[in-house]
Structures are given as C-alpha cells and as structure tokens.
Amino acid sequence: MSDIQAFEQAKQDVGTLTKRPSNDDLLYLYAHYKQGSVGDVQGKRPGMLDVKGRAMYDAWAKLKGVGQQDARQRYIAKVSALLASHR
C-alpha cells in the first residue's frame, strides 16, 4: 500500500472510532491531515471570537516546514494508536 493510500485509509478509519478522541488528539489529527494534504498553513488567522477556528489554524501553523510525507506518516501513526485505544 502506498503512502497516499495508507493516508486515505487512515482518514476513513478515523470515522470508525467508537469513542471521541480528546480535543488535543483532534487538533493533532486536523493539523497533520492538513499539512499532509495541503502543505504549509494558508490564509489568515481567524479572529479572537472564533476560538475553534483559531485553535485549528494555530495547530496547523505549528507544523510549518514539516514535509507532507512526514506529516502523513505521523497522521497514520496517530490514527493507528487511536484505533487501538478508542474501540
């Protein structure tokens, strides 16, 4: 299975979790998915009233410079760990 296929499979596997991951885990997954699929953060940082959007943007921005392949591997590893503990 190629890196891209494993990444897409991990994306689908997240939907099979029976317990909701913590907010920190969700931010980790979001940031690494975006970095792995899009690359470095894009757009403006949301305003102070958009707490959720700002947290998501900041999590993604922290990964600036991380290669897409590395981000995909980290995402896949995190999903595997969550599948083991959240089913």
C-alpha positions as CSV (number, residue, x, y, z in Angstrom):
1,M,0.0,0.0,0.0
2,S,1.4,3.4,-1.0
3,D,1.9,6.3,1.4
4,I,-1.1,8.1,-0.1
5,Q,-3.3,5.1,0.1
6,A,-2.4,4.5,3.7
7,F,-3.1,8.1,4.4
8,E,-6.6,8.0,2.8
9,Q,-7.3,4.7,4.6
10,A,-6.4,6.3,7.9
11,K,-8.7,9.2,7.1
12,Q,-11.5,6.7,6.7
13,D,-10.6,4.7,9.8
14,V,-11.0,7.8,12.0
15,G,-14.7,7.6,11.2
16,T,-14.9,4.1,12.8
17,L,-13.8,5.2,16.3
18,T,-16.4,4.4,18.9
19,K,-15.1,6.9,21.4
20,R,-14.5,10.6,20.7
21,P,-10.8,11.5,20.8
22,S,-9.7,14.3,23.1
23,N,-9.6,17.8,21.8
24,D,-5.8,17.7,21.7
25,D,-5.9,14.5,19.6
26,L,-8.5,16.1,17.3
27,L,-6.3,19.1,16.8
28,Y,-3.3,16.9,16.1
29,L,-5.2,14.9,13.6
30,Y,-6.5,18.0,11.9
31,A,-3.1,19.7,11.7
32,H,-1.3,16.7,10.4
33,Y,-4.1,15.9,7.9
34,K,-3.9,19.5,6.5
35,Q,-0.1,19.5,6.4
36,G,-0.1,16.1,4.7
37,S,-2.7,17.0,2.1
38,V,-2.2,20.8,1.5
39,G,1.2,21.7,2.9
40,D,2.1,24.8,5.0
41,V,-0.7,26.8,6.6
42,Q,-2.6,29.1,4.2
43,G,-5.0,32.0,4.7
44,K,-5.4,34.5,7.6
45,R,-5.6,33.5,11.2
46,P,-9.2,33.7,12.4
47,G,-10.2,36.4,14.8
48,M,-10.4,36.1,18.6
49,L,-14.1,35.4,18.6
50,D,-13.6,32.2,16.5
51,V,-11.9,30.2,19.2
52,K,-12.2,26.8,17.5
53,G,-11.0,28.1,14.1
54,R,-8.1,29.9,15.8
55,A,-7.1,26.7,17.6
56,M,-7.2,24.7,14.4
57,Y,-5.2,27.4,12.5
58,D,-2.6,27.6,15.2
59,A,-2.2,23.8,15.4
60,W,-1.6,23.7,11.6
61,A,0.7,26.7,11.7
62,K,3.0,24.9,14.2
63,L,3.7,22.3,11.5
64,K,5.1,24.9,9.1
65,G,8.1,23.4,7.3
66,V,7.2,19.8,8.1
67,G,7.2,17.8,4.9
68,Q,4.0,16.4,3.6
69,Q,5.2,12.8,3.7
70,D,6.4,13.2,7.3
71,A,3.0,14.7,8.3
72,R,1.2,11.8,6.6
73,Q,3.3,9.3,8.4
74,R,2.6,11.0,11.8
75,Y,-1.2,11.1,11.0
76,I,-1.2,7.4,10.1
77,A,0.6,6.5,13.3
78,K,-1.8,8.6,15.5
79,V,-4.8,7.0,13.8
80,S,-3.4,3.6,14.5
81,A,-2.8,4.4,18.2
82,L,-6.3,5.8,18.5
83,L,-7.8,2.7,16.8
84,A,-6.1,0.6,19.4
85,S,-7.3,2.7,22.4
86,H,-10.7,4.0,21.2
87,R,-12.6,0.9,20.0
